[in-house]
Amino acid sequence: MSDIDIIMLGFVASLGAGLMTGVGAIPVLFGKHISRRNSDMMLGFAAGVMISASYFSLILSGIEAAEEIYGGVVIAALMAGVGTALGAGLVAWLNNSLPHEHFIIGPEGADPGALPKIWLFIIAITIHNFPEGMAVGIGFGGGNVTNGMSLAAGIGLQNAPEGLAVAVALRGQGYTKKRSFIIALLTGLVEPVGGLLGVALVHSSIYVLPIDLTFAAGAMLYIISHEIIPETHRRGTRTAPRPAC
């Protein structure tokens, strides 16, 4: 498969994963509402798929690539550890340094000053979605289409309930059904930009492939542990309801 084919696959797959936010937001156009329990269950399922994809499609692939390129298990493990830490550390730094506000969690990061609220939402979406798109691009850029597809599927599954949550939050702030759906759909368009950057990073040099793969895994794992899994517990649906006596 040519480099152009790989780049196009990475872009299209990350675009498809991003557009799942719009698919998830479709019920808001019809005034439908999904229960908190079902929404949290879908997010939890998607988090599990993303964790699996991070380990099997990125970390293990990074270790295998490092062994092949550098010829040693120890250096491969060290590179995987460094790459994962760098990815998680960068997203954590962005999360703490940039003023932003989540639709559900609320404000985080630095003092926003006079920055308009809509820009706080945009920054939050970029911090969350850009590394996800980059992970898909890196997965494809490594030359393993199966890895890239599993990453795109996992992120797409997570984006659907996230898109619904964004649309419902916008409706709660007085936006129309149509506008809430369009904004939720547009939030996913950050991901193909990250996808293109991810493919470009891998193609810059074969020697940085192990770091690129594990870096993307670290960024994904931070997002899962810092935002997605805590969100499934935030509204008291982490356990089944007690049966009435």
Beta strands, then each sheet from edge to edge (+ up, - down):
strand 1: 100-102
strand 2: 106-108
sheet 1: 1+ 2-
end
